[in-house]
Amino acid sequence: MSHKSVAEDVIPLAVRMRPQDIASYIGQQHILGKDKPLYRSIEAGALHSMILWGPPGTGKTTLAEIIARSSGAHIERLSAVLSGVKDIRAVVDRARYAQDQGQATVVFVDEVHRFNKSQQDAFLPHVEQGLIVLIGATTENPSFELNNALLSRARVYVLKPLAHEDLLAIIDRALAAVEADSDGMSIHCDVALREKIALASDGDARSCLNILELALDLSEDTAQERCITEAVVASVLQQSWRRFDKQGDQFYDQISALHKSVRGSNPDAALYWLCRMLDGGCDPHYIIRRVIRMASEDI
């Protein structure tokens, strides 16, 4: 029997495996290497407003939580999808109270690009006065989606899709954690199957852990071992896990890559990007129209 409580049983593996400090954070070494300014500021507990820009599952929310925790700051969380100016004002009031108690406040805004101009402007005086430290997370290019006034008061850090080796490390850590919580039952997953899961995750740690969790749920247990089989992984991966956003930067990046592959007479690359977009759910009629345009412009 597992040591987990009923409450823990319903918490997704991706949430349970969220790192609590910068030492256990995997990936993004281009901004979090020990010689990088952001890493040094986190280690020193020095706060500054920032925008974390990157695809889903690259650790934006986790990094914001670690930054706030490392400084001992009070953290407020807002979703730009659900919050309005009234919510921002309430956060500012609580930040003033925290300041009176000698504590800084970090305001983390998920999907910050969804705030309209007036909502973004509501942050400006409080960021400028140092009442709050704003950390925004976005999957869209902040240069196009955020006010210049807000951008000028924050540093932009670009988070990249996780490398294959990073995803394998996340899988290994998760399997070890599940095994440690399984009352002596060992967890077995072949290296080749771990490679498949990592590859299918497309640089997205959350997707990687969701795939792994589903595979664990579907795997067969014996008295001493839970084994993830090739059949289980194949069943889980029947659903498309490829990252694809129909209106965002990645959409245009991928159709541009297809166009450039055709223009550059690279059939293998063209077929790759074509399959990638179809696999991700792109409307085939859109691709047909683009291919006709390529034919008229470049062939």
Order of alpha helices (4+ residues) and beta strands (2+ residues): alpha-alpha-alpha-alpha-beta-alpha-beta-alpha-beta-alpha-beta-alpha-alpha-beta-alpha-beta-alpha-alpha-beta-beta-alpha-alpha-alpha-alpha
